[in-house]
Amino acid sequence: MPEPRSIALIDAESFYASCEAAFDPKLRGKPIVVLSNNDGCVVAANTLAKRIDPDIMFKPYFQIKNWARAKGVAVRSSNYEVYGAVSNRISNHRLLQ
């Protein structure tokens, strides 16, 4: 008889912004937005940034640049290699050995 398998669903809130905070401790506890390729628009925002502007997602960077500076929101360029590596580490982790 085969061993039972376990399946886990992991929902990482504001994943890109969370990765940025994980790799830059100065960002922890601060509002963060992450921009798309070529810094076009907001593709991720943590809860703190969304509290300041609930409609921040997908706004073009040129429209939020001054807002971010005035509100103390950290703005980061996307780093898909890092996000992919973190995602792979999470998804390949054996929960049950």
C-alpha positions as CSV (number, residue, x, y, z in Angstrom):
1,M,0.0,0.0,0.0
2,P,1.5,3.4,-0.9
3,E,2.3,5.9,1.8
4,P,-0.3,8.7,2.2
5,R,0.7,12.0,0.7
6,S,0.3,15.4,2.2
7,I,-0.4,18.5,0.1
8,A,0.1,22.0,1.5
9,L,-1.2,25.3,0.1
10,I,1.1,28.2,1.1
11,D,-0.3,31.7,0.5
12,A,2.5,34.2,1.0
13,E,0.9,37.6,1.5
14,S,2.4,40.3,-0.7
15,F,5.1,37.7,-1.7
16,Y,7.4,40.1,-3.7
17,A,7.3,42.7,-1.0
18,S,7.8,40.0,1.7
19,C,10.9,38.8,-0.2
20,E,12.3,42.3,-0.3
21,A,11.8,42.7,3.4
22,A,13.4,39.3,4.1
23,F,16.5,40.3,2.2
24,D,16.7,43.9,3.5
25,P,16.0,44.0,7.2
26,K,15.7,47.8,7.1
27,L,12.4,47.3,5.3
28,R,10.7,45.2,8.0
29,G,7.7,47.0,9.5
30,K,7.7,49.6,6.7
31,P,5.3,50.1,3.7
32,I,6.8,48.5,0.6
33,V,5.8,48.5,-3.1
34,V,7.5,46.5,-5.8
35,L,7.5,47.7,-9.4
36,S,7.1,45.7,-12.7
37,N,9.7,45.2,-15.3
38,N,11.4,48.5,-16.2
39,D,9.7,50.0,-13.1
40,G,6.5,50.6,-15.0
41,C,3.8,50.1,-12.4
42,V,3.1,48.6,-8.9
43,V,2.8,44.8,-9.0
44,A,3.1,44.1,-5.3
45,A,2.4,46.1,-2.1
46,N,2.5,44.9,1.5
47,T,-0.4,45.5,3.9
48,L,1.2,48.7,5.3
49,A,1.4,50.3,1.8
50,K,-2.2,49.2,1.0
51,R,-3.4,50.8,4.2
52,I,-2.0,54.1,3.0
53,D,-3.6,53.7,-0.4
54,P,-5.9,50.7,-0.9
55,D,-5.9,51.3,-4.6
56,I,-2.1,51.4,-5.1
57,M,-1.9,48.2,-7.1
58,F,-1.0,48.6,-10.8
59,K,-0.6,52.4,-10.6
60,P,2.2,53.7,-12.8
61,Y,5.4,54.6,-11.0
62,F,5.5,58.1,-12.3
63,Q,2.1,58.7,-10.6
64,I,3.1,57.4,-7.2
65,K,6.7,58.6,-7.0
66,N,6.0,61.7,-5.0
67,W,3.4,59.9,-2.9
68,A,5.8,57.2,-1.9
69,R,8.5,59.7,-0.9
70,A,6.0,61.8,1.1
71,K,4.5,58.7,2.9
72,G,7.8,56.9,3.5
73,V,6.9,54.0,1.3
74,A,9.9,51.9,0.1
75,V,9.9,51.4,-3.6
76,R,11.8,48.4,-5.1
77,S,12.4,47.2,-8.6
78,S,11.2,43.6,-9.1
79,N,13.8,40.8,-8.9
80,Y,12.1,37.8,-10.4
81,E,15.2,35.6,-10.0
82,V,15.1,36.1,-6.2
83,Y,11.3,35.6,-6.0
84,G,11.6,32.4,-8.1
85,A,14.4,31.0,-5.9
86,V,12.5,31.7,-2.7
87,S,9.3,30.2,-4.2
88,N,11.2,27.1,-5.2
89,R,12.8,26.7,-1.8
90,I,9.3,27.0,-0.2
91,S,7.6,24.6,-2.6
92,N,10.4,22.0,-2.5
93,H,10.7,21.9,1.3
94,R,9.6,18.6,2.7
95,L,7.0,19.1,5.4
96,L,7.0,15.5,6.3
97,Q,10.1,13.3,6.1
